C-alpha cells in the first residue's frame, strides 16, 4: 500500500518519493522507540530519501556512520542520486563500490556513463563504454507500449516500423510546433551523446514515450486518457514535454516508467517533478 501511494504521487501517504525529507528522517529515527531494529533496506531508503532531495553529502555521511557494511542497495541509491544531481566525484565513488560488489551490472555502468555525459566528460564516457564492451555488457533498449482497442503497440526510439508511422511522425511534428508556440524548449542535458543542437532536438522528440503518445492521439477520440508503459526512467525533457502535451491536448496521460506512475493533467504531474 505504501509503495502504491509513493509511486502515484500521494505525498502525504509516503515520504521518499515525495521529498518529505524531515518526515522520513524522523520516521527512521523513531523506529527504536518501538523496538524495531533498522535493517539494510531501511538504511537504503534513508540514503534514497536524502539523495533524491539533493542532500548528497548528508547521505554519504549517513552511509559512513552505518553500523553495518553498506551493500548494493545503499551504493545504488547514492549513485542514482548522483545521476539526478550530476555529482561526478561522489558518483564515481559510489560506482567504484558497486563495481567491486557486482562488476557485471549493466545498470550501474550506464548510470555512471550518464553522469559523465551530463557533465560533458565524453572521454570518460568513451572509456566506460570500452570497459562495458570488454565485459560483454550492453545497455537495455528503451521502449514504450500503449494498448489501443485491446491491441498492444510497442515503440522504440525513432521507431518507424509501424504501418502508420507517417501519420505518427506528422503528429509528432505538429506536437513539437504547438509545444514551441507554448514556450517549450528542449533540455539538452537529456541527451547523453555528443550531438549538435539539431540532432539533439530530433533525438529528444523521438523518444519512445513521445511516439507512443502521438500514436495514442491519432488513434483515440479527443479527451480519452492515454496510458503508457516505459521500461526505463522517463528523461527530464520528455517529462516536461508530456506535462505541456496534457495541457495543449486537454488529455490525461498516465506514464508508468521504471520508477513510478506519472499522472499528467492540465500541465502538471502527480510526482510534482520529483521522481
Phi, psi and omega in degrees: 000314180297318178298319179297318177300311185296320184285348179247014171079020178273086193298323184284347181261349180211163189246305196291333179267012182231000177081013180276072189298307185294326177298314179295321180298316180294320179300318180298315186280349177266000180301321182296334179295337180252019178059034177254120180274119179301136178252182186304318183293332177291318177296321179297321179297320180293318177299317178297316179302309181292316184296314180299328181278358177095003179272066187291317179296321179295321179295318180293320177297322177298319179296316182298333182262008179295145179279002180225164180287124180294138181249201185302314185293327179293305181293328177295320178296320180292319179297318178300317179296321179295326177293315180299318186257007173056049179259101187291306185302313181289328176296319178296320180296313180297318180295321179300317178295319181294318180296327179288329180275324183214080187293347184246025176275115179297317185302318182292321177295318181295320180297317178295320177300320179294323177297315178298318182295320178298330179269006181060033179264071191292332179295320179288327175300314181298316180297321181291323178294323176296317179299317178298319180295319179297327179275354181077026182261142177224146182287139176295137177283134178283140175211156177228146180233152177215138180256123179235123180053041177079003181245126182275130177244134182239134182231145172250172181301131180066019187296123177238024183273345183287142180304334181256027188299329179295317177295320181298314183284335171294320177293321177299315179296319178297318178299315181298321178298315182292325178294318179294321177297331180274002175098010182281139174227150185288153173257100185298341179295343182285345178264123186256041175221160181274085184242158174280176188298317182297315178295321179301312182299316181296318180298314182295321182290341184254018174298152191301323181291329178291321178293318179298321179294317179300318178297319179297322181294323181273354186248357183227156178295154177305140179090350180291136176288132178259136180236118185243143172240127178240140184280343180245173177291138177294139179281162183300318183296312181294323178300313179295320181294318182292326175303313182289324177300319180300329180279311183290334179263354182053050181232151166266131181235123179251122180241120175262104178262193185293342184258319191192181172266132175250117178259103181267129179201134177054035176084009180235165177232145182299336182281351182063030182063031181230097182209000000 
